């Protein structure tokens, strides 16, 4: 048995498409209705991204030190010398 998230085989893909009433060919198809919704989401996402960047810039101006920490954290980076704060255990 394949793990969850594995691609469907040809038979499963055909059955799923038939169940949804989608054309079996082409093998990869984005229905026009779905594509239209995806494209609407792009504009909304851009507006949210712009608002987030403005808010981040305002925060960085008002709180420079915590803003540096936030940027580092969002980048998935550890603070410098993080290992200095690890406890030392005796044997």
PDB file of N, CA, C and O in Angstrom:
ATOM      1  N   UNK A   1       0.843  -1.185   0.000  1.00  0.00           N
ATOM      2  CA  UNK A   1       0.000   0.000   0.000  1.00  0.00           C
ATOM      3  C   UNK A   1       0.886   1.246   0.000  1.00  0.00           C
ATOM      4  O   UNK A   1       1.861   1.325   0.747  1.00  0.00           O
ATOM      5  N   UNK A   2       0.545   2.191  -0.824  1.00  0.00           N
ATOM      6  CA  UNK A   2       1.322   3.425  -0.915  1.00  0.00           C
ATOM      7  C   UNK A   2       0.931   4.374   0.210  1.00  0.00           C
ATOM      8  O   UNK A   2      -0.205   4.342   0.685  1.00  0.00           O
ATOM      9  N   UNK A   3       1.861   5.214   0.636  1.00  0.00           N
ATOM     10  CA  UNK A   3       1.543   6.170   1.703  1.00  0.00           C
ATOM     11  C   UNK A   3       0.553   7.228   1.235  1.00  0.00           C
ATOM     12  O   UNK A   3       0.423   7.508   0.043  1.00  0.00           O
ATOM     13  N   UNK A   4      -0.135   7.801   2.202  1.00  0.00           N
ATOM     14  CA  UNK A   4      -1.069   8.893   1.909  1.00  0.00           C
ATOM     15  C   UNK A   4      -0.301  10.023   1.234  1.00  0.00           C
ATOM     16  O   UNK A   4       0.804  10.366   1.655  1.00  0.00           O
ATOM     17  N   UNK A   5      -0.878  10.593   0.200  1.00  0.00           N
ATOM     18  CA  UNK A   5      -0.227  11.688  -0.501  1.00  0.00           C
ATOM     19  C   UNK A   5       0.491  11.239  -1.751  1.00  0.00           C
ATOM     20  O   UNK A   5       0.988  12.068  -2.513  1.00  0.00           O
ATOM     21  N   UNK A   6       0.555   9.920  -1.977  1.00  0.00           N
ATOM     22  CA  UNK A   6       1.173   9.428  -3.205  1.00  0.00           C
ATOM     23  C   UNK A   6       0.269   9.768  -4.383  1.00  0.00           C
ATOM     24  O   UNK A   6      -0.950   9.837  -4.225  1.00  0.00           O
ATOM     25  N   UNK A   7       0.848   9.980  -5.558  1.00  0.00           N
ATOM     26  CA  UNK A   7       0.025  10.272  -6.732  1.00  0.00           C
ATOM     27  C   UNK A   7      -0.911   9.111  -7.050  1.00  0.00           C
ATOM     28  O   UNK A   7      -0.584   7.947  -6.815  1.00  0.00           O
ATOM     29  N   UNK A   8      -2.067   9.446  -7.583  1.00  0.00           N
ATOM     30  CA  UNK A   8      -3.005   8.412  -8.000  1.00  0.00           C
ATOM     31  C   UNK A   8      -2.455   7.685  -9.215  1.00  0.00           C
ATOM     32  O   UNK A   8      -1.748   8.271 -10.035  1.00  0.00           O
ATOM     33  N   UNK A   9      -2.782   6.417  -9.323  1.00  0.00           N
ATOM     34  CA  UNK A   9      -2.452   5.669 -10.526  1.00  0.00           C
ATOM     35  C   UNK A   9      -3.445   6.041 -11.626  1.00  0.00           C
ATOM     36  O   UNK A   9      -4.412   6.762 -11.380  1.00  0.00           O
ATOM     37  N   UNK A  10      -3.200   5.545 -12.837  1.00  0.00           N
ATOM     38  CA  UNK A  10      -4.071   5.886 -13.966  1.00  0.00           C
ATOM     39  C   UNK A  10      -5.519   5.496 -13.716  1.00  0.00           C
ATOM     40  O   UNK A  10      -6.428   6.274 -14.004  1.00  0.00           O
ATOM     41  N   UNK A  11      -5.744   4.295 -13.181  1.00  0.00           N
ATOM     42  CA  UNK A  11      -7.116   3.830 -12.940  1.00  0.00           C
ATOM     43  C   UNK A  11      -7.813   4.692 -11.892  1.00  0.00           C
ATOM     44  O   UNK A  11      -8.982   5.043 -12.050  1.00  0.00           O
ATOM     45  N   UNK A  12      -7.092   5.034 -10.815  1.00  0.00           N
ATOM     46  CA  UNK A  12      -7.684   5.856  -9.753  1.00  0.00           C
ATOM     47  C   UNK A  12      -7.971   7.263 -10.255  1.00  0.00           C
ATOM     48  O   UNK A  12      -9.002   7.850  -9.926  1.00  0.00           O
ATOM     49  N   UNK A  13      -7.053   7.801 -11.052  1.00  0.00           N
ATOM     50  CA  UNK A  13      -7.244   9.140 -11.611  1.00  0.00           C
ATOM     51  C   UNK A  13      -8.468   9.169 -12.515  1.00  0.00           C
ATOM     52  O   UNK A  13      -9.283  10.088 -12.432  1.00  0.00           O
ATOM     53  N   UNK A  14      -8.599   8.172 -13.372  1.00  0.00           N
ATOM     54  CA  UNK A  14      -9.751   8.095 -14.280  1.00  0.00           C
ATOM     55  C   UNK A  14     -11.050   7.987 -13.485  1.00  0.00           C
ATOM     56  O   UNK A  14     -12.022   8.676 -13.794  1.00  0.00           O
ATOM     57  N   UNK A  15     -11.073   7.134 -12.473  1.00  0.00           N
ATOM     58  CA  UNK A  15     -12.273   6.962 -11.658  1.00  0.00           C
ATOM     59  C   UNK A  15     -12.640   8.250 -10.922  1.00  0.00           C
ATOM     60  O   UNK A  15     -13.814   8.611 -10.845  1.00  0.00           O
ATOM     61  N   UNK A  16     -11.633   8.943 -10.381  1.00  0.00           N
ATOM     62  CA  UNK A  16     -11.904  10.190  -9.664  1.00  0.00           C
ATOM     63  C   UNK A  16     -12.484  11.236 -10.603  1.00  0.00           C
ATOM     64  O   UNK A  16     -13.440  11.927 -10.251  1.00  0.00           O
ATOM     65  N   UNK A  17     -11.908  11.354 -11.801  1.00  0.00           N
ATOM     66  CA  UNK A  17     -12.413  12.323 -12.773  1.00  0.00           C
ATOM     67  C   UNK A  17     -13.832  11.988 -13.202  1.00  0.00           C
ATOM     68  O   UNK A  17     -14.682  12.873 -13.303  1.00  0.00           O
ATOM     69  N   UNK A  18     -14.088  10.713 -13.454  1.00  0.00           N
ATOM     70  CA  UNK A  18     -15.444  10.308 -13.844  1.00  0.00           C
ATOM     71  C   UNK A  18     -16.435  10.604 -12.727  1.00  0.00           C
ATOM     72  O   UNK A  18     -17.553  11.047 -12.990  1.00  0.00           O
ATOM     73  N   UNK A  19     -16.031  10.361 -11.481  1.00  0.00           N
ATOM     74  CA  UNK A  19     -16.897  10.624 -10.331  1.00  0.00           C
ATOM     75  C   UNK A  19     -17.223  12.112 -10.209  1.00  0.00           C
ATOM     76  O   UNK A  19     -18.323  12.481  -9.798  1.00  0.00           O
ATOM     77  N   UNK A  20     -16.253  12.965 -10.569  1.00  0.00           N
ATOM     78  CA  UNK A  20     -16.463  14.416 -10.501  1.00  0.00           C
ATOM     79  C   UNK A  20     -17.124  14.980 -11.752  1.00  0.00           C
ATOM     80  O   UNK A  20     -17.491  16.154 -11.792  1.00  0.00           O
ATOM     81  N   UNK A  21     -17.273  14.134 -12.777  1.00  0.00           N
ATOM     82  CA  UNK A  21     -17.856  14.610 -14.021  1.00  0.00           C
ATOM     83  C   UNK A  21     -16.871  15.413 -14.853  1.00  0.00           C
ATOM     84  O   UNK A  21     -17.278  16.206 -15.702  1.00  0.00           O
ATOM     85  N   UNK A  22     -15.579  15.215 -14.618  1.00  0.00           N
ATOM     86  CA  UNK A  22     -14.548  15.921 -15.377  1.00  0.00           C
ATOM     87  C   UNK A  22     -14.156  15.094 -16.596  1.00  0.00           C
ATOM     88  O   UNK A  22     -14.311  13.873 -16.591  1.00  0.00           O
ATOM     89  N   UNK A  23     -13.655  15.741 -17.630  1.00  0.00           N
ATOM     90  CA  UNK A  23     -13.158  14.981 -18.772  1.00  0.00           C
ATOM     91  C   UNK A  23     -11.954  14.125 -18.366  1.00  0.00           C
ATOM     92  O   UNK A  23     -11.118  14.555 -17.571  1.00  0.00           O
ATOM     93  N   UNK A  24     -11.876  12.930 -18.910  1.00  0.00           N
ATOM     94  CA  UNK A  24     -10.776  12.029 -18.592  1.00  0.00           C
ATOM     95  C   UNK A  24      -9.489  12.498 -19.279  1.00  0.00           C
ATOM     96  O   UNK A  24      -8.396  12.297 -18.751  1.00  0.00           O
ATOM     97  N   UNK A  25      -9.614  13.105 -20.421  1.00  0.00           N
ATOM     98  CA  UNK A  25      -8.467  13.653 -21.149  1.00  0.00           C
ATOM     99  C   UNK A  25      -8.613  15.165 -21.231  1.00  0.00           C
ATOM    100  O   UNK A  25      -9.734  15.643 -21.408  1.00  0.00           O
ATOM    101  N   UNK A  26      -7.569  15.923 -21.117  1.00  0.00           N
ATOM    102  CA  UNK A  26      -6.178  15.532 -20.921  1.00  0.00           C
ATOM    103  C   UNK A  26      -5.944  15.019 -19.502  1.00  0.00           C
ATOM    104  O   UNK A  26      -6.777  15.193 -18.613  1.00  0.00           O
ATOM    105  N   UNK A  27      -4.792  14.386 -19.316  1.00  0.00           N
ATOM    106  CA  UNK A  27      -4.484  13.813 -18.008  1.00  0.00           C
ATOM    107  C   UNK A  27      -4.451  14.889 -16.919  1.00  0.00           C
ATOM    108  O   UNK A  27      -4.885  14.645 -15.793  1.00  0.00           O
ATOM    109  N   UNK A  28      -3.942  16.072 -17.250  1.00  0.00           N
ATOM    110  CA  UNK A  28      -3.903  17.177 -16.290  1.00  0.00           C
ATOM    111  C   UNK A  28      -4.787  18.288 -16.817  1.00  0.00           C
ATOM    112  O   UNK A  28      -4.553  18.806 -17.909  1.00  0.00           O
ATOM    113  N   UNK A  29      -5.790  18.652 -16.060  1.00  0.00           N
ATOM    114  CA  UNK A  29      -6.741  19.676 -16.484  1.00  0.00           C
ATOM    115  C   UNK A  29      -7.139  20.514 -15.286  1.00  0.00           C
ATOM    116  O   UNK A  29      -7.473  19.988 -14.224  1.00  0.00           O
ATOM    117  N   UNK A  30      -7.101  21.797 -15.466  1.00  0.00           N
ATOM    118  CA  UNK A  30      -7.660  22.709 -14.466  1.00  0.00           C
ATOM    119  C   UNK A  30      -8.939  23.252 -15.090  1.00  0.00           C
ATOM    120  O   UNK A  30      -8.879  23.984 -16.078  1.00  0.00           O
ATOM    121  N   UNK A  31     -10.104  22.904 -14.526  1.00  0.00           N
ATOM    122  CA  UNK A  31     -11.352  23.402 -15.098  1.00  0.00           C
ATOM    123  C   UNK A  31     -11.367  24.927 -15.112  1.00  0.00           C
ATOM    124  O   UNK A  31     -10.845  25.556 -14.192  1.00  0.00           O
ATOM    125  N   UNK A  32     -11.957  25.529 -16.143  1.00  0.00           N
ATOM    126  CA  UNK A  32     -11.964  26.999 -16.262  1.00  0.00           C
ATOM    127  C   UNK A  32     -12.525  27.696 -15.025  1.00  0.00           C
ATOM    128  O   UNK A  32     -12.035  28.758 -14.640  1.00  0.00           O
ATOM    129  N   UNK A  33     -13.548  27.110 -14.399  1.00  0.00           N
ATOM    130  CA  UNK A  33     -14.124  27.718 -13.189  1.00  0.00           C
ATOM    131  C   UNK A  33     -13.103  27.757 -12.055  1.00  0.00           C
ATOM    132  O   UNK A  33     -13.005  28.747 -11.330  1.00  0.00           O
ATOM    133  N   UNK A  34     -12.344  26.674 -11.911  1.00  0.00           N
ATOM    134  CA  UNK A  34     -11.322  26.629 -10.860  1.00  0.00           C
ATOM    135  C   UNK A  34     -10.196  27.609 -11.173  1.00  0.00           C
ATOM    136  O   UNK A  34      -9.708  28.305 -10.283  1.00  0.00           O
ATOM    137  N   UNK A  35      -9.792  27.660 -12.421  1.00  0.00           N
ATOM    138  CA  UNK A  35      -8.727  28.578 -12.820  1.00  0.00           C
ATOM    139  C   UNK A  35      -9.121  30.027 -12.551  1.00  0.00           C
ATOM    140  O   UNK A  35      -8.300  30.824 -12.099  1.00  0.00           O
ATOM    141  N   UNK A  36     -10.379  30.366 -12.830  1.00  0.00           N
ATOM    142  CA  UNK A  36     -10.860  31.728 -12.576  1.00  0.00           C
ATOM    143  C   UNK A  36     -10.770  32.054 -11.084  1.00  0.00           C
ATOM    144  O   UNK A  36     -10.383  33.163 -10.715  1.00  0.00           O
ATOM    145  N   UNK A  37     -11.126  31.089 -10.221  1.00  0.00           N
ATOM    146  CA  UNK A  37     -11.049  31.317  -8.769  1.00  0.00           C
ATOM    147  C   UNK A  37      -9.599  31.467  -8.313  1.00  0.00           C
ATOM    148  O   UNK A  37      -9.288  32.317  -7.479  1.00  0.00           O
ATOM    149  N   UNK A  38      -8.720  30.639  -8.863  1.00  0.00           N
ATOM    150  CA  UNK A  38      -7.300  30.755  -8.518  1.00  0.00           C
ATOM    151  C   UNK A  38      -6.774  32.129  -8.895  1.00  0.00           C
ATOM    152  O   UNK A  38      -6.038  32.750  -8.129  1.00  0.00           O
ATOM    153  N   UNK A  39      -7.147  32.597 -10.062  1.00  0.00           N
ATOM    154  CA  UNK A  39      -6.649  33.896 -10.516  1.00  0.00           C
ATOM    155  C   UNK A  39      -7.203  35.034  -9.662  1.00  0.00           C
ATOM    156  O   UNK A  39      -6.514  36.032  -9.453  1.00  0.00           O
ATOM    157  N   UNK A  40      -8.429  34.905  -9.167  1.00  0.00           N
ATOM    158  CA  UNK A  40      -8.972  35.918  -8.254  1.00  0.00           C
ATOM    159  C   UNK A  40      -8.158  35.953  -6.962  1.00  0.00           C
ATOM    160  O   UNK A  40      -7.923  37.019  -6.392  1.00  0.00           O
ATOM    161  N   UNK A  41      -7.737  34.790  -6.514  1.00  0.00           N
ATOM    162  CA  UNK A  41      -6.991  34.698  -5.260  1.00  0.00           C
ATOM    163  C   UNK A  41      -5.640  35.398  -5.362  1.00  0.00           C
ATOM    164  O   UNK A  41      -5.130  35.899  -4.360  1.00  0.00           O
ATOM    165  N   UNK A  42      -5.057  35.440  -6.548  1.00  0.00           N
ATOM    166  CA  UNK A  42      -3.756  36.091  -6.724  1.00  0.00           C
ATOM    167  C   UNK A  42      -3.843  37.567  -6.342  1.00  0.00           C
ATOM    168  O   UNK A  42      -2.999  38.063  -5.595  1.00  0.00           O
ATOM    169  N   UNK A  43      -4.838  38.259  -6.839  1.00  0.00           N
ATOM    170  CA  UNK A  43      -5.001  39.682  -6.517  1.00  0.00           C
ATOM    171  C   UNK A  43      -5.227  39.910  -5.031  1.00  0.00           C
ATOM    172  O   UNK A  43      -4.657  40.830  -4.444  1.00  0.00           O
ATOM    173  N   UNK A  44      -6.063  39.066  -4.419  1.00  0.00           N
ATOM    174  CA  UNK A  44      -6.308  39.197  -2.974  1.00  0.00           C
ATOM    175  C   UNK A  44      -5.021  38.939  -2.197  1.00  0.00           C
ATOM    176  O   UNK A  44      -4.712  39.637  -1.232  1.00  0.00           O
ATOM    177  N   UNK A  45      -4.281  37.929  -2.632  1.00  0.00           N
ATOM    178  CA  UNK A  45      -3.029  37.606  -1.955  1.00  0.00           C
ATOM    179  C   UNK A  45      -2.026  38.744  -2.045  1.00  0.00           C
ATOM    180  O   UNK A  45      -1.321  39.031  -1.078  1.00  0.00           O
ATOM    181  N   UNK A  46      -1.959  39.395  -3.206  1.00  0.00           N
ATOM    182  CA  UNK A  46      -1.042  40.525  -3.368  1.00  0.00           C
ATOM    183  C   UNK A  46      -1.417  41.668  -2.429  1.00  0.00           C
ATOM    184  O   UNK A  46      -0.542  42.300  -1.837  1.00  0.00           O
ATOM    185  N   UNK A  47      -2.712  41.932  -2.293  1.00  0.00           N
ATOM    186  CA  UNK A  47      -3.155  43.001  -1.380  1.00  0.00           C
ATOM    187  C   UNK A  47      -2.788  42.672   0.063  1.00  0.00           C
ATOM    188  O   UNK A  47      -2.334  43.542   0.807  1.00  0.00           O
ATOM    189  N   UNK A  48      -2.984  41.418   0.456  1.00  0.00           N
ATOM    190  CA  UNK A  48      -2.638  41.012   1.816  1.00  0.00           C
ATOM    191  C   UNK A  48      -1.121  41.086   2.033  1.00  0.00           C
ATOM    192  O   UNK A  48      -0.664  41.492   3.102  1.00  0.00           O
ATOM    193  N   UNK A  49      -0.351  40.697   1.029  1.00  0.00           N
ATOM    194  CA  UNK A  49       1.107  40.773   1.128  1.00  0.00           C
ATOM    195  C   UNK A  49       1.567  42.223   1.285  1.00  0.00           C
ATOM    196  O   UNK A  49       2.441  42.511   2.103  1.00  0.00           O
ATOM    197  N   UNK A  50       0.985  43.131   0.508  1.00  0.00           N
ATOM    198  CA  UNK A  50       1.344  44.546   0.613  1.00  0.00           C
ATOM    199  C   UNK A  50       1.013  45.091   1.999  1.00  0.00           C
ATOM    200  O   UNK A  50       1.808  45.822   2.590  1.00  0.00           O
ATOM    201  N   UNK A  51      -0.158  44.734   2.515  1.00  0.00           N
ATOM    202  CA  UNK A  51      -0.553  45.192   3.854  1.00  0.00           C
ATOM    203  C   UNK A  51       0.400  44.642   4.910  1.00  0.00           C
ATOM    204  O   UNK A  51       0.781  45.357   5.836  1.00  0.00           O
ATOM    205  N   UNK A  52       0.787  43.373   4.773  1.00  0.00           N
ATOM    206  CA  UNK A  52       1.719  42.760   5.720  1.00  0.00           C
ATOM    207  C   UNK A  52       3.073  43.465   5.682  1.00  0.00           C
ATOM    208  O   UNK A  52       3.660  43.739   6.729  1.00  0.00           O
ATOM    209  N   UNK A  53       3.569  43.757   4.488  1.00  0.00           N
ATOM    210  CA  UNK A  53       4.870  44.423   4.369  1.00  0.00           C
ATOM    211  C   UNK A  53       4.829  45.832   4.955  1.00  0.00           C
ATOM    212  O   UNK A  53       5.794  46.263   5.586  1.00  0.00           O
ATOM    213  N   UNK A  54       3.732  46.549   4.758  1.00  0.00           N
ATOM    214  CA  UNK A  54       3.592  47.891   5.352  1.00  0.00           C
ATOM    215  C   UNK A  54       3.557  47.801   6.875  1.00  0.00           C
ATOM    216  O   UNK A  54       4.193  48.598   7.565  1.00  0.00           O
ATOM    217  N   UNK A  55       2.809  46.825   7.394  1.00  0.00           N
ATOM    218  CA  UNK A  55       2.726  46.654   8.847  1.00  0.00           C
ATOM    219  C   UNK A  55       4.083  46.282   9.419  1.00  0.00           C
ATOM    220  O   UNK A  55       4.470  46.783  10.474  1.00  0.00           O
ATOM    221  N   UNK A  56       4.809  45.404   8.732  1.00  0.00           N
ATOM    222  CA  UNK A  56       6.142  45.025   9.189  1.00  0.00           C
ATOM    223  C   UNK A  56       7.102  46.209   9.184  1.00  0.00           C
ATOM    224  O   UNK A  56       7.905  46.363  10.104  1.00  0.00           O
ATOM    225  N   UNK A  57       7.024  47.039   8.159  1.00  0.00           N
ATOM    226  CA  UNK A  57       7.894  48.217   8.082  1.00  0.00           C
ATOM    227  C   UNK A  57       7.572  49.194   9.216  1.00  0.00           C
ATOM    228  O   UNK A  57       8.483  49.759   9.822  1.00  0.00           O
ATOM    229  N   UNK A  58       6.289  49.393   9.504  1.00  0.00           N
ATOM    230  CA  UNK A  58       5.892  50.291  10.595  1.00  0.00           C
ATOM    231  C   UNK A  58       6.365  49.737  11.939  1.00  0.00           C
ATOM    232  O   UNK A  58       6.828  50.485  12.800  1.00  0.00           O
ATOM    233  N   UNK A  59       6.243  48.431  12.107  1.00  0.00           N
ATOM    234  CA  UNK A  59       6.699  47.790  13.341  1.00  0.00           C
ATOM    235  C   UNK A  59       8.212  47.949  13.488  1.00  0.00           C
ATOM    236  O   UNK A  59       8.705  48.259  14.573  1.00  0.00           O
ATOM    237  N   UNK A  60       8.948  47.737  12.392  1.00  0.00           N
ATOM    238  CA  UNK A  60      10.406  47.850  12.440  1.00  0.00           C
ATOM    239  C   UNK A  60      10.840  49.267  12.790  1.00  0.00           C
ATOM    240  O   UNK A  60      11.837  49.469  13.483  1.00  0.00           O
ATOM    241  N   UNK A  61      10.083  50.245  12.306  1.00  0.00           N
ATOM    242  CA  UNK A  61      10.413  51.642  12.614  1.00  0.00           C
ATOM    243  C   UNK A  61      10.138  51.951  14.094  1.00  0.00           C
ATOM    244  O   UNK A  61      10.914  52.649  14.746  1.00  0.00           O
ATOM    245  N   UNK A  62       9.022  51.420  14.610  1.00  0.00           N
ATOM    246  CA  UNK A  62       8.644  51.701  15.997  1.00  0.00           C
ATOM    247  C   UNK A  62       9.433  50.852  17.000  1.00  0.00           C
ATOM    248  O   UNK A  62       9.724  51.303  18.107  1.00  0.00           O
ATOM    249  N   UNK A  63       9.775  49.630  16.607  1.00  0.00           N
ATOM    250  CA  UNK A  63      10.438  48.694  17.519  1.00  0.00           C
ATOM    251  C   UNK A  63      11.606  48.005  16.804  1.00  0.00           C
ATOM    252  O   UNK A  63      11.508  46.824  16.470  1.00  0.00           O
ATOM    253  N   UNK A  64      12.702  48.721  16.565  1.00  0.00           N
ATOM    254  CA  UNK A  64      13.789  48.166  15.755  1.00  0.00           C
ATOM    255  C   UNK A  64      14.389  46.858  16.273  1.00  0.00           C
ATOM    256  O   UNK A  64      14.601  45.924  15.499  1.00  0.00           O
ATOM    257  N   UNK A  65      14.662  46.787  17.568  1.00  0.00           N
ATOM    258  CA  UNK A  65      15.312  45.588  18.102  1.00  0.00           C
ATOM    259  C   UNK A  65      14.409  44.351  18.001  1.00  0.00           C
ATOM    260  O   UNK A  65      14.846  43.325  17.480  1.00  0.00           O
ATOM    261  N   UNK A  66      13.168  44.422  18.485  1.00  0.00           N
ATOM    262  CA  UNK A  66      12.300  43.247  18.315  1.00  0.00           C
ATOM    263  C   UNK A  66      12.031  42.915  16.845  1.00  0.00           C
ATOM    264  O   UNK A  66      11.810  41.753  16.502  1.00  0.00           O
ATOM    265  N   UNK A  67      12.049  43.920  15.986  1.00  0.00           N
ATOM    266  CA  UNK A  67      11.820  43.670  14.560  1.00  0.00           C
ATOM    267  C   UNK A  67      12.948  42.834  13.965  1.00  0.00           C
ATOM    268  O   UNK A  67      12.706  41.986  13.106  1.00  0.00           O
ATOM    269  N   UNK A  68      14.164  43.064  14.410  1.00  0.00           N
ATOM    270  CA  UNK A  68      15.292  42.254  13.950  1.00  0.00           C
ATOM    271  C   UNK A  68      15.092  40.806  14.383  1.00  0.00           C
ATOM    272  O   UNK A  68      15.330  39.880  13.608  1.00  0.00           O
ATOM    273  N   UNK A  69      14.656  40.617  15.617  1.00  0.00           N
ATOM    274  CA  UNK A  69      14.389  39.272  16.135  1.00  0.00           C
ATOM    275  C   UNK A  69      13.255  38.604  15.352  1.00  0.00           C
ATOM    276  O   UNK A  69      13.333  37.417  15.035  1.00  0.00           O
ATOM    277  N   UNK A  70      12.217  39.355  15.046  1.00  0.00           N
ATOM    278  CA  UNK A  70      11.103  38.821  14.264  1.00  0.00           C
ATOM    279  C   UNK A  70      11.577  38.384  12.880  1.00  0.00           C
ATOM    280  O   UNK A  70      11.229  37.299  12.413  1.00  0.00           O
ATOM    281  N   UNK A  71      12.355  39.214  12.240  1.00  0.00           N
ATOM    282  CA  UNK A  71      12.865  38.888  10.902  1.00  0.00           C
ATOM    283  C   UNK A  71      13.703  37.615  10.945  1.00  0.00           C
ATOM    284  O   UNK A  71      13.565  36.752  10.078  1.00  0.00           O
ATOM    285  N   UNK A  72      14.562  37.494  11.937  1.00  0.00           N
ATOM    286  CA  UNK A  72      15.396  36.313  12.084  1.00  0.00           C
ATOM    287  C   UNK A  72      14.545  35.069  12.310  1.00  0.00           C
ATOM    288  O   UNK A  72      14.785  34.022  11.709  1.00  0.00           O
ATOM    289  N   UNK A  73      13.555  35.195  13.175  1.00  0.00           N
ATOM    290  CA  UNK A  73      12.681  34.070  13.480  1.00  0.00           C
ATOM    291  C   UNK A  73      11.892  33.632  12.244  1.00  0.00           C
ATOM    292  O   UNK A  73      11.790  32.440  11.955  1.00  0.00           O
ATOM    293  N   UNK A  74      11.340  34.601  11.522  1.00  0.00           N
ATOM    294  CA  UNK A  74      10.574  34.274  10.316  1.00  0.00           C
ATOM    295  C   UNK A  74      11.454  33.626   9.248  1.00  0.00           C
ATOM    296  O   UNK A  74      10.962  32.855   8.424  1.00  0.00           O
ATOM    297  N   UNK A  75      12.733  33.930   9.256  1.00  0.00           N
ATOM    298  CA  UNK A  75      13.664  33.327   8.307  1.00  0.00           C
ATOM    299  C   UNK A  75      14.095  31.929   8.759  1.00  0.00           C
ATOM    300  O   UNK A  75      14.800  31.227   8.035  1.00  0.00           O
ATOM    301  N   UNK A  76      13.669  31.535   9.955  1.00  0.00           N
ATOM    302  CA  UNK A  76      14.018  30.215  10.467  1.00  0.00           C
ATOM    303  C   UNK A  76      15.450  30.111  10.950  1.00  0.00           C
ATOM    304  O   UNK A  76      16.020  29.020  10.972  1.00  0.00           O
ATOM    305  N   UNK A  77      16.036  31.229  11.336  1.00  0.00           N
ATOM    306  CA  UNK A  77      17.424  31.251  11.795  1.00  0.00           C
ATOM    307  C   UNK A  77      17.485  31.270  13.319  1.00  0.00           C
ATOM    308  O   UNK A  77      16.615  31.835  13.982  1.00  0.00           O
ATOM    309  N   UNK A  78      18.507  30.654  13.852  1.00  0.00           N
ATOM    310  CA  UNK A  78      18.739  30.682  15.295  1.00  0.00           C
ATOM    311  C   UNK A  78      19.496  31.945  15.659  1.00  0.00           C
ATOM    312  O   UNK A  78      20.235  32.483  14.835  1.00  0.00           O
ATOM    313  N   UNK A  79      19.322  32.428  16.887  1.00  0.00           N
ATOM    314  CA  UNK A  79      20.088  33.604  17.300  1.00  0.00           C
ATOM    315  C   UNK A  79      21.582  33.269  17.361  1.00  0.00           C
ATOM    316  O   UNK A  79      21.968  32.112  17.527  1.00  0.00           O
ATOM    317  N   UNK A  80      22.395  34.288  17.226  1.00  0.00           N
ATOM    318  CA  UNK A  80      23.832  34.051  17.331  1.00  0.00           C
ATOM    319  C   UNK A  80      24.146  33.560  18.746  1.00  0.00           C
ATOM    320  O   UNK A  80      23.525  33.977  19.723  1.00  0.00           O
ATOM    321  N   UNK A  81      25.102  32.687  18.817  1.00  0.00           N
ATOM    322  CA  UNK A  81      25.568  32.122  20.081  1.00  0.00           C
ATOM    323  C   UNK A  81      24.453  31.408  20.852  1.00  0.00           C
ATOM    324  O   UNK A  81      24.491  31.350  22.081  1.00  0.00           O
ATOM    325  N   UNK A  82      23.465  30.868  20.139  1.00  0.00           N
ATOM    326  CA  UNK A  82      22.353  30.174  20.799  1.00  0.00           C
ATOM    327  C   UNK A  82      22.846  29.022  21.659  1.00  0.00           C
ATOM    328  O   UNK A  82      22.254  28.710  22.693  1.00  0.00           O
ATOM    329  N   UNK A  83      23.935  28.390  21.228  1.00  0.00           N
ATOM    330  CA  UNK A  83      24.440  27.232  21.961  1.00  0.00           C
ATOM    331  C   UNK A  83      25.000  27.618  23.323  1.00  0.00           C
ATOM    332  O   UNK A  83      25.145  26.756  24.190  1.00  0.00           O
ATOM    333  N   UNK A  84      25.314  28.884  23.531  1.00  0.00           N
ATOM    334  CA  UNK A  84      25.822  29.332  24.824  1.00  0.00           C
ATOM    335  C   UNK A  84      24.787  29.183  25.927  1.00  0.00           C
ATOM    336  O   UNK A  84      25.144  29.095  27.102  1.00  0.00           O
ATOM    337  N   UNK A  85      23.529  29.154  25.569  1.00  0.00           N
ATOM    338  CA  UNK A  85      22.461  29.069  26.557  1.00  0.00           C
ATOM    339  C   UNK A  85      22.038  27.633  26.869  1.00  0.00           C
ATOM    340  O   UNK A  85      21.139  27.410  27.680  1.00  0.00           O
ATOM    341  N   UNK A  86      22.687  26.661  26.224  1.00  0.00           N
ATOM    342  CA  UNK A  86      22.370  25.253  26.503  1.00  0.00           C
ATOM    343  C   UNK A  86      22.928  24.874  27.860  1.00  0.00           C
ATOM    344  O   UNK A  86      24.037  25.280  28.204  1.00  0.00           O
ATOM    345  N   UNK A  87      22.185  24.106  28.635  1.00  0.00           N
ATOM    346  CA  UNK A  87      22.707  23.708  29.951  1.00  0.00           C
ATOM    347  C   UNK A  87      23.862  22.713  29.776  1.00  0.00           C
ATOM    348  O   UNK A  87      23.910  21.950  28.811  1.00  0.00           O
ATOM    349  N   UNK A  88      24.770  22.747  30.721  1.00  0.00           N
ATOM    350  CA  UNK A  88      25.884  21.794  30.754  1.00  0.00           C
ATOM    351  C   UNK A  88      25.610  20.804  31.858  1.00  0.00           C
ATOM    352  O   UNK A  88      25.334  21.189  32.994  1.00  0.00           O
ATOM    353  N   UNK A  89      25.684  19.537  31.532  1.00  0.00           N
ATOM    354  CA  UNK A  89      25.442  18.484  32.510  1.00  0.00           C
ATOM    355  C   UNK A  89      26.752  17.771  32.838  1.00  0.00           C
ATOM    356  O   UNK A  89      27.573  17.510  31.959  1.00  0.00           O
ATOM    357  N   UNK A  90      26.924  17.468  34.101  1.00  0.00           N
ATOM    358  CA  UNK A  90      28.124  16.719  34.474  1.00  0.00           C
ATOM    359  C   UNK A  90      27.844  15.240  34.259  1.00  0.00           C
ATOM    360  O   UNK A  90      26.701  14.785  34.296  1.00  0.00           O
ATOM    361  N   UNK A  91      28.918  14.513  34.034  1.00  0.00           N
ATOM    362  CA  UNK A  91      28.771  13.077  33.787  1.00  0.00           C
ATOM    363  C   UNK A  91      28.598  12.307  35.038  1.00  0.00           C
ATOM    364  O   UNK A  91      28.461  11.084  34.996  1.00  0.00           O
TER     365      UNK A  91
END
